[in-house]
Amino acid sequence: MNSNRWLLIGALVALLLLGSCLERTTSFNNLKEAQISLRSLGYYCISDRRDGIIGNGFLVSCENVDWVEVNSMAKVGQIGEEWRGRIWFAVIDDAEAELLSVPDWPGRRVWGNVVAFGDDQLLDEIDARLTRDRFRIRIFNSSH
């Protein structure tokens, strides 16, 4: 009976460790952290300013886009064809600001302190890639 108890405890510990390795949440503390992660995956992160400084947000795309075009893209109202293959990442200052500034589009994610909206297929792709990378990092870190 005592050996069964230790076997059960060992199985529970193994399940807890496996669960921590399989955590599938993506979360960013700020835009810089999101930008670094997305660039490491090969995406373009484009400011809407001439000087390239990222203030309250940036565009993510598979292709390089001129800052003037990024600046002129409507970030409220209906989503248009110009958003195909593009996502806007913005910082969430507080819950009220989020409700006022995030369009009610199908493609939208909240990842910690960052909200992303735009092309829902690209969001799914990025979400899957970020999850896979975090899974690999967790497995690697848990084995050392």
C-alpha positions, 0 to 999 in steps of 0.5 A: 500500500505504501509503494502505491502511495509513492507511485501516485505521488510520483505520477501527480508530480510528473503531471504537474511538471508536464502541465507547466511545460505545456502552458500555451499562453502567450503574454507580452509585458510591453511592445518592445517584448512583442517586437523582439519576439515577432522579429525573431520569427521573421516578421516585419515590425513597422512604426507609423512614424518617419523616425521609426520610433514605436510609440503606442503601436506598430504594424506586423506584416510578412512584407515590408511596408512604408511608414506612410502607408502604415500611418494612413491605415484606419485602425477603427471602423470596418476592416478593409482589404488593406489589412490582409496579412497585417496586424496592429499591435498596441499597448493596453494602458487600462481597461477603459482605453482598451474598450475605446480603441480596439475595433470589434473585428474577428481578428483580435488577441490580448496577450498580456499588456498588448492587444493585436488586431487585424488579419485573423489568419495571420493572428492564428499563424503568429499565435501558433508559432509563438506557442510552439516556440514557448513550448520548446523553450519550456521543454529545454529549460525544464530539462536543465 
